[in-house]
């Protein structure tokens, strides 16, 4: 088995880091071979104390992981509510929801946009140790792998516990896979072209909101819908590709700022984040473009604010993305100097996001199965294919729990996942097996 790269200055073993051109421990530049790639082994040298620049580098790299980890933790809240919440409740229907239920859903809106954004950022930073051709092949293979996961392994053993394929939902891994495949082509272009491509997709796709088409291709590209619907089998696209590909492309462009000096980078992240927040407030206030659902005055001020925040996720509107990506950039700025102690668990989870994603779903379902057995003496509902209106499962009569129980189950899931993520992150740090890069 090939050995890990080791820093010639401090001797730290390095795995796939965001900036492998320098050591994440001490900042020492790493030697390259004639093809511009890192050697698999370099000689060790006596360790020395990390410099101030090394500390800055380490904080900079941690900031991406910790933000990603936090949004993964929030994501589990939404999925826990799917299984343990009261069926039929629409958290964003202001005629029937409560403020607490709305905000429980709204806080998880940040998850998908931030994950797609940072996927693009990670791709740019990975490209600093690969040629454009190598990066393109890397993204293509990972994209195809994610699509395979979505429609085969995850569909049968993570989202649902059956292999009948009566219902197949094309969700986040599907869209992420195609975003990486598209990026495998875009990385051969100048970064400013990738930036323009992404911004145009995000800002312009709402021009097509009025297009009503039952075409499967239109469902794949822009509007959620069926790509296959027969009495035996249904395939439904929940994550249309165009806006998500745009977010990933913009994230790729964002990777540039992680090569800048610390103060310039932090200033840019803060200014851009605040600019997006202001843009959201102004465009949403004008109430004419950027989201197919305009906000309306409600019976109380609180519900009027909720209406203002009630933007469209499927597909993500311009305003939805401004509302979520602006604060995300401010969050990146706030942790750029280092990870606060309270967020250290998020840092661990953020290092192994796919591993966390693949395991937390079945864990939530297993908890729901156990609760079903205790409550009804049976849990056959949890193994049957649902329909799109009742996804991820058709609940038994009287199923569902209030928000405090949902939050308690969510906390259990996150706490249970943490040691597993810590173990897998340590495994990835110790070993360089090729298969680990697919998780």
C-alpha positions in Angstrom: 0.0 0.0 0.0 1.3 3.5 -0.9 2.4 5.6 2.0 0.9 9.0 2.9 2.6 12.2 2.0 4.7 13.4 4.9 5.8 17.0 5.5 9.6 17.4 5.2 9.6 20.0 8.1 7.2 18.6 10.8 6.7 15.1 9.6 2.8 15.3 9.6 1.1 12.7 7.5 -1.3 14.3 5.0 -4.4 13.0 3.3 -6.6 14.8 0.7 -6.5 18.3 2.1 -7.8 21.4 0.6 -4.4 22.9 0.0 -1.9 20.1 -0.4 0.7 22.5 -1.8 1.6 23.3 1.8 1.5 21.4 5.0 -1.7 22.0 7.1 0.3 21.7 10.3 3.3 24.0 9.8 2.7 25.7 6.4 5.9 24.2 4.8 5.7 24.1 1.0 5.6 20.5 -0.2 7.9 19.3 -3.0 6.4 18.3 -6.4 7.4 15.9 -9.0 8.0 16.8 -12.7 4.3 16.5 -13.4 3.3 18.9 -10.7 1.9 16.3 -8.4 2.9 15.5 -4.8 5.2 12.5 -4.3 3.8 9.6 -2.3 6.6 9.8 0.2 9.2 12.4 1.2 11.9 12.3 3.8 11.2 13.3 7.4 12.8 16.1 9.2 12.8 17.2 12.9 9.6 18.8 13.9 9.4 22.5 14.8 6.7 24.7 16.3 4.0 25.8 13.8 4.3 29.4 12.6 1.6 32.0 12.7 1.0 31.6 9.0 0.6 27.9 9.5 -2.0 28.6 12.2 -3.9 30.8 9.7 -3.7 28.2 7.0 -5.1 25.6 9.3 -7.9 27.8 10.5 -8.7 28.7 6.9 -9.0 25.0 5.9 -11.0 24.1 9.0 -13.5 26.9 8.3 -14.9 25.0 5.3 -15.2 21.8 7.2 -16.8 23.3 10.2 -19.5 25.1 8.1 -20.2 22.0 6.2 -20.4 20.0 9.4 -22.9 22.4 11.0 -25.2 22.3 8.0 -25.0 18.5 8.1 -26.1 18.5 11.7 -29.0 20.8 10.8 -29.9 18.6 7.8 -30.5 15.7 10.2 -33.2 17.8 12.0 -35.2 18.0 8.8 -34.9 14.3 8.1 -35.8 13.4 11.7 -38.9 15.5 11.4 -39.8 13.6 8.2 -40.0 10.4 10.2 -41.2 11.5 13.6 -43.2 14.6 12.8 -47.0 14.6 12.4 -47.9 13.4 8.8 -49.7 15.9 6.6 -48.3 19.0 8.3 -46.9 21.4 5.8 -44.4 23.5 7.8 -44.5 26.4 5.2 -48.3 26.6 4.8 -49.0 29.7 6.8 -52.7 28.9 7.0 -52.0 25.9 9.2 -48.4 26.0 10.5 -47.0 27.4 13.7 -44.0 29.7 13.9 -42.0 27.0 15.7 -42.7 24.5 13.0 -42.0 27.0 10.2 -38.7 27.9 11.7 -37.7 24.3 12.3 -38.1 23.8 8.5 -36.6 27.2 7.6 -33.3 26.7 9.4 -32.7 23.6 7.4 -33.1 25.6 4.2 -29.4 26.5 4.5 -28.2 22.9 4.2 -28.5 22.1 0.4 -27.3 25.5 -0.9 -24.2 25.5 1.4 -23.4 21.9 0.6 -23.5 22.6 -3.2 -21.5 25.8 -2.8 -18.8 24.1 -0.8 -18.7 21.2 -3.2 -17.6 23.6 -5.9 -15.1 25.3 -3.5 -13.6 21.9 -2.6 -13.3 21.1 -6.4 -11.4 24.3 -7.0 -9.0 23.6 -4.1 -8.5 20.0 -5.2 -7.5 21.3 -8.6 -4.5 23.0 -7.1 -2.8 19.7 -6.9 -4.1 18.3 -10.2 -3.9 19.2 -13.8 -7.2 20.3 -15.5 -7.4 16.9 -17.1 -6.9 15.0 -13.8 -9.4 17.3 -12.0 -11.9 16.7 -14.8 -11.6 13.0 -14.6 -11.8 13.1 -10.8 -15.1 15.1 -10.9 -16.6 12.9 -13.6 -15.9 9.7 -11.7 -17.3 11.1 -8.4 -20.3 12.5 -10.1 -21.2 9.2 -11.7 -20.6 7.5 -8.4 -23.1 9.8 -6.6 -25.7 9.2 -9.2 -25.2 5.4 -8.9 -25.5 5.8 -5.1 -28.7 7.7 -5.4 -30.6 5.4 -7.7 -29.3 2.0 -6.4 -27.7 1.8 -3.0 -29.2 4.8 -1.3 -32.6 4.4 -2.8 -32.9 0.8 -1.6 -31.0 0.8 1.7 -30.9 4.4 2.9 -34.0 6.3 1.8 -36.2 3.2 1.7 -35.8 -0.3 3.1 -37.0 -2.2 0.0 -35.9 -3.0 -3.6 -39.3 -3.0 -5.4 -38.6 0.4 -7.2 -42.2 1.3 -7.0 -41.1 4.8 -6.0 -37.8 6.4 -6.8 -37.1 9.9 -5.8 -34.2 11.8 -7.4 -32.8 13.9 -4.6 -29.7 15.7 -3.5 -27.1 13.1 -4.5 -28.6 12.9 -8.0 -28.3 16.7 -8.4 -24.9 16.8 -6.8 -23.6 14.1 -9.1 -24.8 16.0 -12.2 -23.3 19.2 -10.8 -19.9 17.5 -10.5 -20.2 16.1 -14.0 -21.0 19.5 -15.4 -18.1 21.0 -13.4 -15.8 18.4 -14.9 -16.3 20.2 -18.2 -16.3 23.7 -16.8 -12.9 23.3 -15.0 -11.2 23.4 -18.4 -12.5 27.0 -18.9 -11.2 30.2 -17.3 -12.6 30.8 -13.9 -14.4 34.0 -14.9 -16.3 32.1 -17.4 -17.4 29.5 -14.8 -18.4 32.4 -12.5 -20.5 34.0 -15.2 -22.1 30.7 -16.0 -23.1 30.1 -12.4 -24.4 33.6 -11.8 -26.5 33.5 -15.0 -28.1 30.2 -13.9 -28.9 31.5 -10.4 -30.1 34.9 -11.4 -31.9 34.0 -14.6 -33.7 30.7 -14.1 -36.7 32.3 -12.6 -37.5 33.9 -15.9 -38.8 30.5 -16.9 -41.1 30.0 -13.9 -44.2 30.5 -16.2 -43.2 27.7 -18.5 -45.6 24.8 -17.9 -44.3 21.6 -19.5 -44.9 17.9 -18.7 -41.7 17.0 -20.5 -39.4 14.7 -18.4 -36.5 16.8 -19.6 -38.1 20.0 -18.2 -38.6 18.2 -14.8 -34.9 17.2 -14.8 -33.7 20.7 -15.6 -36.0 23.2 -14.0 -39.3 22.1 -12.4 -39.9 19.2 -10.0 -42.0 16.5 -11.7 -42.4 13.0 -12.9 -40.0 11.5 -15.4 -41.7 8.1 -15.2 -45.2 7.4 -14.0 -46.9 4.0 -14.5 -49.1 2.0 -12.2 -46.1 -0.1 -11.2 -43.2 2.4 -11.1 -42.8 6.1 -10.4 -39.7 8.2 -10.8 -39.9 11.8 -9.5 -37.3 14.5 -9.7 -37.3 16.6 -6.6 -34.0 18.4 -7.3 -34.0 20.0 -10.8 -30.5 20.5 -12.0 -30.2 24.1 -13.4 -30.1 26.1 -10.2 -28.0 23.6 -8.3 -25.4 23.4 -11.0 -25.2 27.2 -10.9 -24.6 27.1 -7.1 -21.8 24.6 -7.6 -20.2 26.7 -10.3 -20.2 29.8 -8.1 -18.7 27.7 -5.3 -15.9 26.7 -7.6 -15.2 30.4 -8.3 -15.3 31.1 -4.5 -12.3 28.7 -4.2 -10.1 31.4 -5.5 -10.4 33.5 -2.3 -8.7 30.7 -0.3 -5.5 31.5 -2.1 -5.6 35.2 -1.0 -4.0 36.6 2.2 -6.1 36.3 5.3 -7.3 39.8 5.7 -8.3 40.2 2.0 -10.1 36.9 2.1 -12.0 37.7 5.3 -13.0 41.1 4.0 -14.3 39.6 0.8 -16.3 36.9 2.5 -17.9 39.4 4.9 -18.7 42.1 2.2 -20.1 39.6 -0.2 -22.2 37.9 2.4 -23.7 41.2 3.6 -24.2 42.2 0.0 -26.2 39.1 -0.7 -28.3 39.6 2.4 -29.1 43.2 1.4 -29.9 42.0 -2.1 -32.4 39.5 -0.7 -34.1 42.1 1.5 -34.4 44.6 -1.4 -35.5 42.2 -4.1 -37.9 40.4 -1.8 -39.2 43.8 -0.7 -39.9 44.9 -4.3 -41.8 41.6 -4.6 -41.8 41.3 -8.4 -39.0 38.9 -9.4 -36.8 36.2 -7.9 -39.5 33.8 -6.5 -42.7 32.4 -7.9 -44.4 32.9 -4.6 -44.6 36.6 -3.6 -44.9 37.5 0.1 -48.2 38.8 1.5 -49.3 40.7 4.5 -50.7 38.3 7.2 -52.9 38.7 10.2 -50.0 39.3 12.5 -46.5 40.9 12.1 -44.9 37.5 13.0 -46.7 35.7 10.2 -45.9 38.6 7.8 -42.2 38.0 8.5 -42.7 34.3 7.9 -44.3 35.0 4.6 -41.3 37.2 3.7 -39.0 34.4 4.5 -41.1 31.7 2.8 -39.1 31.4 -0.4 -39.2 28.5 -2.9 -36.7 25.6 -2.5 -37.9 23.3 -5.3 -36.3 24.5 -7.5 -34.3 27.0 -5.4 -35.3 30.5 -6.5 -32.9 33.4 -6.7 -34.3 34.8 -3.5 -34.0 31.4 -1.7 -30.3 31.3 -2.7 -29.7 34.9 -1.7 -31.4 34.3 1.7 -29.3 31.2 2.4 -25.9 31.9 0.8 -25.5 35.4 2.2 -25.6 34.2 5.8 -23.4 31.2 4.9 -20.7 33.5 3.6 -20.8 35.5 6.8 -20.6 32.2 8.8 -17.5 31.3 6.7 -16.0 34.7 7.6 -16.8 34.3 11.3 -14.9 30.9 11.6 -12.0 31.8 9.3 -9.7 32.7 12.2 -10.4 29.4 13.9 -13.0 27.0 15.1 -14.8 27.9 18.3 -14.9 25.1 20.9 -18.6 24.7 20.7 -18.4 23.9 16.9 -15.6 21.3 17.2 -18.1 18.4 16.7 -19.2 20.1 13.5 -15.6 20.1 12.3 -15.4 16.3 12.7 -18.6 15.7 10.9 -17.6 18.2 8.1 -14.6 16.1 7.3 -16.7 13.1 6.4 -20.0 14.5 5.0 -20.9 11.6 2.7 -20.2 9.0 5.3 -22.5 10.9 7.7 -25.2 11.3 5.1 -25.2 7.7 4.2 -25.5 6.5 7.8 -27.8 9.0 9.5 -30.8 8.2 7.3 -31.0 4.5 8.1 -30.3 5.3 11.8 -33.4 7.7 11.8 -35.5 5.0 10.1 -34.3 2.3 12.5 -35.4 4.6 15.4 -38.8 5.0 13.7 -39.1 1.3 13.3 -38.4 0.7 16.9 -40.9 3.4 17.9 -43.4 1.7 15.6 -42.9 -1.7 17.1 -43.4 -0.3 20.6 -46.5 1.7 19.7 -48.3 -0.7 17.3 -46.6 -4.1 17.7 -45.7 -4.0 14.0 -43.6 -1.8 11.6 -44.5 -3.0 8.1 -45.3 0.6 7.1 -41.6 1.4 7.3 -40.6 -1.2 4.7 -43.3 -0.4 2.1 -42.9 2.0 -0.9 -44.8 5.2 -0.3 -46.2 7.6 -2.9 -44.6 11.0 -3.6 -47.2 12.8 -1.4 -46.3 10.6 1.6 -42.6 10.2 1.2 -40.5 8.8 2.9 -43.1 6.4 4.2 -46.8 6.0 4.5 -47.4 6.5 8.2 -49.6 4.2 10.3 -52.8 5.7 11.7 -52.2 8.2 14.4 -48.5 8.4 13.8 -46.4 11.5 14.6 -45.0 13.4 17.6 -44.8 17.0 18.7 -41.7 19.1 18.0 -40.0 18.4 21.4 -39.9 14.7 20.7 -38.6 15.4 17.2 -35.8 17.5 18.7 -35.0 14.8 21.2 -34.7 12.2 18.5 -32.6 14.5 16.4 -30.2 15.1 19.3 -29.9 11.3 19.7 -29.1 10.8 16.0 -26.3 13.5 16.0 -24.8 12.2 19.3 -24.8 8.7 18.0 -23.2 9.7 14.7 -20.4 11.7 16.2 -18.1 8.8 17.4 -18.7 7.0 14.0 -17.6 10.2 12.1 -14.7 10.7 14.4 -13.5 7.1 13.8 -13.9 7.4 10.0 -12.1 10.8 9.9 -9.2 9.2 11.8 -9.2 6.3 9.4 -9.0 8.7 6.4 -6.2 10.5 8.1 -4.1 7.3 8.6 -4.7 5.7 5.3 -4.6 6.6 1.6 -6.7 3.8 0.0 -8.3 5.0 -3.2 -11.8 3.7 -2.1 -11.8 6.1 0.9 -12.0 9.1 -1.5 -15.4 7.8 -2.7 -16.8 8.3 0.9 
